[in-house]
Amino acid sequence: MIKSTKFPQIAEPWVWKADDITKRDDWIYWLGKADIQKIEAAVISVKKREIKLEDVEKTDFSLPGMEKKFSQMREDLANGLGFFLIKGMPVNQFNQEDLEIALWGIGTHLGVGVSQSFRGDRLGHVMDMSHTGDVRRSYRSPRPLRMHADPVDVVGLLCHKKAKKGGLSLIASSMAVYNSIREEKPNYLPTLFEGFRYRSTEEPPSGDPIVTPHKVPVYGTVDNRQVCFFNGPPIERWIKTNEKPGDPETIEAYEYFHKTTAEEELVYKMDLEIGDIQFLNNRFVLHGRTAFEDYKGLDQKRHMLRLWLMIPEWTQLPPNMKQRTIHDRFGGGVPIVENDKG
């Protein structure tokens, strides 16, 4: 157990509370008419050359004149709030294939798209699949999603169709969560820095053990910056199935972290409109979702397109902050956690 001696308060641009975000709008980028025309032209170019989605790179999706905007977006993710929102994508002007190409192409100007599951899918479709009976994973159900971080550098979410009611996007600064715990329950911090084991629902095809041989820290350090990684369901499976999950304080620390991530003053609620694209830095920002009521017609159901990105210039997370790895065109091990959420 790490000794609870020095846990300094963090004061950085990516440490914020809900009210801080409400009072500013510099995290919102509007697509102008010229920007939309460039995106449409890039989509047409990719289709004409018959380039597969996963093979589309930045040079294949040219967006001249938007370099400064993307540079600021990358700065926002790495050194700013840790998130931003793009507004104005004219979803009604694209069919679904074109919309997927557009999202992937925009992503190439921020990072490198990677697999989202053992199946190798590059774009996730977040929607209620109750009509199929396949709702084992929360992102395929209308259930609420508790706050978590995805196991990649950046996650992008494009709103294709809204729910009839609910389905708000929830985000929180994981370092503001840390500061709150430091203030209220500092005795839990050693446990959070030591971490928890993760248990998969089934034997991974990669041959990795079903339970991580190491504890995955909630908080760690990369390039002298504190970072965060947290995914609740695999931890809960380990706690419930392991004969000795840890002393009571271990479980209390886990539950208190979850409780803190849901505190009203820390969580900013974002009602994503059709055409909105949200990008989050998973190292600094936790995200979740409220429950929702959907339309009955399949063509009306809430639908989000999800993109996972790795950022080549960012130092990778330390090995102990990864559940397992798969090999991807990113070049080497890309952290992947069984996708229970979305």
N, C-alpha and C positions, 0 to 999 in steps of 0.2 A: 504494500500500500504506500502510495506517495505521501510524504509528510506534508501536512497542511501548514506550511510556513509562509511562503510568499505567493500570494494570489493577488497581484495588483489590479486596481480598477483599470478598465480599458476606455480610452477616450480617442476614438478615430471616426472618420467620416461614415464608416459603415456601422457605427453604434447609434441607433436611433429608436424612438418610440413612435407610436401611431400618430400622436399629435404633431410630431416633427414633420411627418410626411404630408399630413393634411395641409400644412401651412406653406407648402412649396409645390411647384409644378415643373421644376427643371429636370425631372426624371421622365418627362413625357416628350416623345418625339412624334411630330405629325408628318405623315407622308404628303408631300405636295403633288400637284398634277404631273410635274416633270419626273418626280421620283417614281410614281406609279407607271408612267410610260416606259421608264427604263427597266423596271421589274418585268413588265409585260413583254418587252422586247427580249430580255434575257431568257424568259421562259420559252418563248417561241424559238429562240436560237438553240436552246438545249434540245427541244423536241425535234427540230429540223435535223440536227446532227445525231439524233437517236442515242444520246448519252444516257446510260442507266443512272437512276437517281443517286445511288451510292457512289458513283464514279464522278459526279459533278464536283468540280473544285472551283476555287475562287476565280481562276483564269477563265473558266467556262461560263461564269455567271457575271459578266461585266456590268458594273453599275457606275459608269463615269460621272464624276461630279459629286458623288456621295461619299468620297473618301474621308472628308473631314467629319461628317456625321458619324460614320462608323468608328473613326478614331476616338471620338468623344464617348461613344457607347462602350467601347472596350475600356476606356479610362473609368467610366462609371462602374463597370463590373469589378475592375481590379483595385481601384483606389477611391471610389466614391461610395455611394449608398449600397452598392452591391446588387442593384437591380435597375431596370428601366422598362418603359412601356412604349411600344410603337403603335400609333393609332392611324387609321385611315386606309387600311388595306381593303380595297373594294372586292370583298368576297364574292359578291354577285356577278362579277365580271370573269370569274375563274370557275372552271369545273374542278372536281376534286383532285384530279391528276395534276392540273396546272397549279393548284393551290399548294400541293405537296412539294412540287418543284420550287415554287416561290419561297416557301419557308426554308427548305434545304439550302437554296441559293443564298438567301439572306444570311443563313447560319455560316456559310463559307467565309463571309467577311468578318466573322467574329472568332471562329475556331474550326475544329474538325469534327464532323458528325460521327458518332460511334453507335454500336449496337445497344439496344435497350433490354435485351433478354437473351437467354440461351438459344432462342430460335434465330437470333441474328437480325431481328427487325430493326430498321434504321429510323422509321417514323412510327411513333405510338399513336393509337387511336383511343382517346379517353372518352368512353361513353358507357351508358347503362346497358348491359347485356342481359338483363333479367329475362328477356323474352327467349333467350337460349338456355337459361339455367346456369350459365357460366359466370358466376359472380364471386368466385372464391377470392379473387384479388379485388381489393377495394376500388381500384380505379375503373373496374368494369361493373360497378354497382352505383346506386344513388346514395350510398351511405356517406357520412362525413369522413373526411380524411384527417387524421390527427397530424400535428406538425412534425415535419421530418426534413431530411436533406437527401437528395438523390446522390448516387455514388459516382457522379461525374462532376467536372468543373462547373458547367453551366447547363441549365435546363431552359428551353424555350417552349412556350405554350401559345398556340394560335387559336382564338375563338372562332370556330366555324358556325356553330349554332348554339344558342342559349337555351337553358332549361326553361320550363314553364314558370318555375318558382324556385328560388334558392340557388345553390351552387356558387356561392361567393368564393373568390380566391383569397386566402389568408396568408399573409407573410409577416415575418418577425425577424429582427436582427438577433442572430444567435449570440452575439457578444453583449447585447443589451440583456438577454436572458442570463448570461453569465454574471453580469454586473448585479442583477437582481438577486441571484442566488448567493453571490458573494456577500451581499448586504444582509440578507435574511437568514440564510442557512449555509454559512461557509464550511461547516463540517462535512457537507456533502461533496464539496469540490474534489477532494482527493479521490473519491470513488469515480467521479465523472472523468477525471484525467486518467484513471486506470482503465475504466471502461467495462464493457460487458461482452460476453460471448454471444455469437449469432447462430441461430439454428435454422436451416433451410427446411422447406416443407417436403423435399424429396432429395434423393442422392443426385448431386450435380453431375452432368455429363462430363465435365472437365476432370472428374476424378478427385476433386477436392472433398475433404470430409464434410459430413452433413452439419457438424458443429465446428465452428472455428477453433483451431488449436490455441489461439491467442485471444485475449480480450481486446476488443476494438474500442479505443478511447473515444469519448464524446468530444473532448477538447485536446488539441495537440498544438504543435508549433511547426511552422514552415517559414523559412527565411525571416526568423525573428518576429513573425506575426502569429498570433493565436488564431487557429482555425477550428472548425467544428464539423463533425459528421455524426448523424443520428438517424436511425431507422427503427422504430418501435416494434413492429410485429415479429421480426426474427429474435429480438431480445426477449420478448414476452414468451415466445415458444421455448427458448432456452430456460427461462425462469420456471415455466410450468412443467417441463419434462425432465429437467435435471434433478437428480436426487439431492444435490447440495448446491443450489444456485448462489449461495453466499449468505452472509449474515444478514439480519434484518435491516441493517443500515444500508446495505447494497440495494435491496429492493426499495427502501424508502427513498434513496437518492434517485433511482430511476423514476419512481412515481412523482417525486417533487419536481424533477426536471420537466416531465410531461405537463404537470400542473402549471408551472411557470410559463411554459411556451404558449399557454392558452390565456394568460392574463390580458384583460381588456386593454390596458394601457400599452401593452407591448405589441399587440396584433393589429396590423393595418388591414382593413377589409377592402378588397378591390372587386367591383362588379365588372368583370370583363365584358365588353360589348363586342358584337360581331365585327370581326376584322382587327381586333386588338391582338397584339403579340407581346407577351410578357417574357422577359429574360431575367434569370436569377443566378447569382453566384452562390453555389451550394456551400461554399466554405464559410460564408458570412450570413446567409439568409436561409431561414427555415420556411417551409410553406405547407399549406394544408388546404382544406376545402370544407365548406358547410354542406350539409345534406341538401338534396334538391328533389323537387317533384317534376317529372318529365312529361312530355306530350306522349300520347298513345301511338301516333303514327311513327313508323320507323324513319321516314324521311324528315321528321321534325325533331327527332331526339337531340338532346344536348350533345355536341361533338366538339372535342378539342383535339388538335393535332399537336403532338409533343415531339420535341427535338432534344437530343442529348449531345452536348459538345465537350470536347477536351480542348484546352488552350495550350498549344505547344510551348509558348514562352513562359508559362507558369511552372514553377517547381512542383513536381508531383508530391502528393501526400505521402507521408512516411508509410512503409509497408504495414505497420501495425494498425493503420487507420483504414485498411481495406479488408473486405470480407474474403474476396477471392479475385482472381484475374482471368481474363480471356484475352486472346490475341486478336488485334484488330488492325486495320490499316493505319491507325494512329502510330503504330510502330512500337510493339512491346505490350506490356501488361496494362490493360485498362480495367480499373476497378468496376466490378459488377456485383450488385446485390439483387437477389431474386426480387422481381418487381411486384411488390404487394400493393403498390400505391400509384398515384398519378395526379 
